[in-house]
Amino acid sequence: MELARAPIRNMEPAIIDRLRLAFPAKTFTIERVPQTMTIKEFERITKFSPFIGLAWTGMRPDTASGRILKGKMLWRLIIVYKASSTLEARFKGDTRGLGLDAMIDVSVALLQGAEIPGVGYASVTLANSIIADGWSDDDIVIAQVDFDVTFSASVAGLELKTLEDFLAFGITWAVSDDPDSDTVTETIPVPTTEE
């Protein structure tokens, strides 16, 4: 199986490269995170403020897809900023000119319409302020920016279209209209012609 063309695998580094245009590694930590973090995970990332977490949140297929799946991969930035001076600096920035407002404005501008090479284009779908349940620290503010990236994927891209990859069909038969009833699973070999 060839994963070099797998959509998520190609999107992540391209998204991070795009963000690095305005969020350099010397100042900003960017890393993959789950879409919902535990308090322990959140506590860890607050130490890296200013922090941008990149979370894959799902996939929305295009209902008109045929053999090639087309759709949108759903992503989220989780932006965490800790004030280094006054509480107002959380939003408007500190001596370095950073603040949650600027981080949101810049990340939205960078992602809207951005080309993800070899995959598709990004569109921002939502940006809003959030809180971390169970966490209280007046110095910290959090926001999220949701965006999607268009993509297409097929079994051909995974290089699975060889006879060896499809030597049998796996079939599960529903023997009743009752969804709780037992099913029957069967493997049927692909017929071959003898020369």
N, C-alpha and C positions, 0 to 999 in steps of 0.2 A: 504494500500500500504506500502510495506517495502522498505525503502531507504538505509538500511545498506549496501547493495551491489552495490549501484549506483556508477559508475566509477569515475566521477568527485569528488564526495563527499569523496571517499577513496583516490584519488590521492593527493589532496591538502595537507593534514597533512603529508602524507608520503614524499612528495617533500620537504616540509619545514623541516621535521626531517632530511632528507638527507643533506640539506644545512647547518643545524645547526652543523654538524660534523666539519665544518671549519669556520662557521660564527656565533660565540656565541652571545646570546641575549644581553649580557652586552655591546657589541660594535656595533652590526649590527641590524638594524630594518628590519624585513621581514614581509610584509603584502600583502594581495590581493589588486590588483589595476585593473582598467579597462585597456584594451589594448591601448586605446587612452585616454589620460588624458587632462583635461582642464588646462589652465594656473593656475587657482586657486588651483586645485589639485596638480599640479606639484610644485607650490610654497610651499605648505604645506609639501610635502615629502622631499624637499631639506633641511628642518630644521632637519631631522633625519639622515643626512649623517654620515657614509656610510649606504646607503639604498638599499634594494633589493625588488623590487615589483614583485609579481607573478601574471601573467595575463593568463586566459584561452582565447585562440584566435579562437578556432573552433574544428571541428572534420572532419576527412577524413575517410569515410567508405571503407572497402575492398570490391571491386566489386564482389568478390566471396562469399560474406556472404550469408548464407541461412536464416533460422529462427533465428539463433543467430547472432546478428550484431557483426562483428569484424571490427576493424579499429585502427585508431590512434587519440588520443586526442592531440590537438596542444596547447602548452604552451609557454610562453615567460617570461624570467626574464628581468626586467628593472633595471639596475644597475646605481646608482647615487652616485658620489663621489665628495666631496668638499674639495679642497686643504686647509690645515691648515697653509701652509707656502708659498713656492715658487710655481709658476705656473707649473713647471716641476713635482712637488710633486703630481699633479693630476694624473699623469701616473705612476711614479716610486715609489711613496710612501713617507710617512712622517716619523716622529720619531717613530711612532707605526708600521712602516713597511707596511702600507696599501697604496694602490693606485689602480687605475682602472685596470692596467695591471694584477696585482695579483688577483684581484677579478674575472676578466674574466677567467684567466687561471685555477683558483681553481674551479669555478662554472662549467666550461666545463668538467673538470676531474671528478668532483663529479657526474655529471648527465649522462655522457656517459656510457651506459650499466648498469645503476643503476636499481636494482629490486624494483618495487613498490609492496610491499607484497599484495598478493591476487588479483592483477590487471594485471601487465605486466612489461615490461622493457622500459627504457627511451633511446632515441637516440638524440644526439645533431644534429641539422640540419643547424644552421647558428649562427654566432656571428659577430656583427658589431657595429661600432660607430654610434651614432645618435645625433640629435639635437632636442631641444624642440622649435617648432615654436612659435615666439613671446616672447621668453625668452632670456635674455642676461645677463650672469654673467660669467666672465672669470675664476672664481675659480671653476666652476662646469663642470664636464664631465659626459657623459651618454653613456651607451652601452646597447645592448640587446643581449640576448642569447635565441635563439629559439630551442625548443626541442619537441619531441613527445613521447607519452607513448602508447604502444599497450594495447588494452583492448578487452573484449567481453562483450556483454550485451544481456539479453533476458527478455521477459516478466515474465518468471519463477522466475528470480532473484528478481523481484519486488513483487512476491507472488500475482499476479493478475489472476492466472489460477484457478479460481473457477467459478461455474455456475453463481453465482450472479454478478460477474464482467463482464460477457458476455451475458446478457439477451437480448440484441438487437444488430443489426447491423445498423450503421449509414451510409447511402449511399448518395452520391451526383451524380446525373445523368447529363451528358452533352447531351443536346438535339439537338446540332448543332455542326458542325465542326468549327464554328466561336468561337474563344476563348473569345470574348467579349459578347457573347449571354448569356441569363439567363440560370441558372441551376435549377434543381429540387432536393430538399433534402427530403429524406424519412427515417423513422426509421422502421425497420422490426424486429418484435420480433422473438426470437429463438423458433422454434417449440419444444414442450415438449411432451413426451409420458405419457399418463395416465395409471396408474397401476390398 
